[in-house]
Amino acid sequence: MISDGLLLHLPLNGSLRDLSKYRNHALIAGTATDLSWDAGPRGFGQAHSKISSTSTNYAYAAHRTEYATVVFSLSLWVYLSTWVGGDRILNRAEGGYGFALFNYSNTVALRMWNSNLNYTTVVPTTSWQHLAITVDASNNVLMYLNGRLDRVTTTGYQNSATGDFRLFRADYGGTSATGRICDLRYHNRILTPVEIWMLYNGLAKDKSNV
């Protein structure tokens, strides 16, 4: 089942609940003045939204020791309103070698410590896009866009950070992306191409999203 190995599942469709077995529900840092709910992609009524790129308010799921896994898969829907170089979508990069999704060369990139692995395809703004990334024990990285494999690459760093999962946080004096996120999933195993295709097509009807 797609829920196998699921460490964190934030549907973000009207609440900050974690539907994984850990029930590590997300919290708000600061205030919710520029955080809201807006229309989600197909099959989702709502999505978590941030409208200010300079605000220090953000939602986060607190670190768990299980999150520092070398082998992992990350899957989410994202709608980018505006962003510039360095803008963060999410990160789990503090407290060691972790990762972040951010703007690099005007497309989405996975940052593994100081290694920037960008999507080959420029990820469009102002429309919903499904992103999925897998990293195996040999540091092989597969990057999927809208259910299809977009890039195969490698990284020299492994995921061992102790930082929280932070959504749209402006880090290191920079700015965050603005837009919406929903159906964020984080696994301690490699999702198969079929499973990623199912997530993109809204077919992942398992126990984690009942």
N, C-alpha and C positions, 0 to 999 in steps of 0.2 A: 504493500500500500504506500501511497505517497506520504502518508504520515509517519512511516518508519524512519527513525533517526531524527525526527523533528525536534529541534531545540527551542525554537521561537516561532510563533505564528501570530502576527498582528494583522487581522483583516482590515482594521482601520476604517471600517464602514459605519461609523457612528459612535464608536467607543474605542478605548485604548486597551481592551482586553487581549490577553495572550491566550490563544486556544490550544497551545501545546500542553502536554501533561504537566509542565512546570508552573503554569499559571503565573508567569512573571509579567504581570500587567504593566504597561507603560505608564510613565508619570510625566508631569509637566515641570520643567525647570523655568523659574521666573514666573511670569503670568501668561495667561492665555489670550492676551489682548489682540495678537495678530495671528492666532491659531484658531482654526475653525473647521467646519465640515462643508464639503462642496460635492458636486456631482462626480460620481466615480465612473470607471469604465464599464463596459457591458457586463451585466451580471452582478454588479455591485451598486448598491443604492447611493452610497456616499464614500468619500475619501478624506483623509487627513490633509489639511491645507495650511500653507504658510504664505503670508502676503508681503512680509517685509524682509528684504535681504540683509539688512543691517541689525535687525533685532537679535538680542541674545536669548530670547525665549525659544524653547524647543521641547519636543517630546523625546523621551528616552526610555529604554528598557535597561534596568540596572544589570551590571555584569554578573554572570554566573560562571563558576569554574568550567562548566561544560562548554562554554562558548569558545574557549581557547583550544580549538581542535584544528589539527593540521589539515585534515581532510574535511572539506565543507562545500556546501552548495548554498547559493543565495538566489532568491527569486522575488521579484516585486514588480508591480505596476507603477509607472511614474508619468506624471504630466508636468513638464517643465514650462513655466510661464516666461520667465526671463532669467538669464544667467550670463556670467562672464567667466574668464579664466580663473580657476581656483575655487569657484563656488562649490560648496559641499551639498550633495544629496543626502548622504548618510555617512557615518563613520564609526568605526570601532578600533581606532588606531592608537589610543593612548595607553601607556603602561606597558610598552613592549612592541613587538612586531605585530601589527594588526592590519587592518585594511580600511579603505574608504572608497566611496564612489563620488567623483567630482568632475568638474569641467577641465579637460586637458585638450588643447588644440581644437577647441570648439566642438568636441564630442564628449561622450561619457567615457571615463577611464576608471579602471580599478587601480588603486594605489596600494601596493604591498610594501610597506615601509617607504623606501625612496625609489621604488620601481613603478613606473607609470605604464599601465597596459591599457591602451585605448581601443575602443571599438573601431573596426575598419570602416563601418558605415557611420556616417554622421547621424546621431540620434536626433530626430526632429523635436522642435519645441511646439507648444500649443496643440498637442495631440497626445493621446494615451499611447504609451509604449511599454511592452513587457520586456524586462531585462532578467536574464538568468546567467549565473556564473558558477562554474565548478572548479575546484582546485583539489588535485589528488596528492598522495603521499610523496610523489616524485616531483612535485611543484609544477605539474602540467596544468595549464589553465585553458578551459573552454568557455567562450563567451557567446551567448545566444541573444538574439534580438527578435522579438515577436515569434518565438518558437523555432527559429532557424539558426543554425550555427553560423556565427559571424567571424570568429577568429579563434585560432589555436596558437597558444604561445606558452612561455614558461616564466617563472619568477624565481629569484634567488632567495626569497624570504618566506618564512612560514608563519602561520597565524597563531601567535602566542600572547597577544595583548590582553590586558585586564581592564580595558576601557568599556564603558557602557555603549549600547547601541543608541546612537544619537541621530535623530532625523532633522534634516535642514538646520544644522547648527553652524553658525559662523565661527570657525576655529582660527586661532592664531592671528587674531586681528583682521581677518579677511571677512568675506561675506558668504552668505548661504545662497543656494538656489532658492527660487520661489516656485511654488506650484503645489502639486498634490502627490500623495503616495497612498497605495493601498495593497492589501494582500502580501505583506512582507513575510517571507518564510526563510528560515535558516536551519539547515540540516547538518548533521555530522557524517554524512555520506555523500556519494556522488549521485545526483539525480540523473536518470537515463534520458536520452533524447526524447523517448516516448513520453516520459513523465513531464518533461519541460513543455512538450507540445500540448499535453493535456492541461497543464496549468495555464498556458496561453489561451487555450480554447474553452476555459471554464469547465473542464470535465473532471476536475479533482474533487469529487464529492466523497470524501472519506470522513472518518470520525473527527478529524481536527477542525472541520468547518461545518459541522452540523449545528 
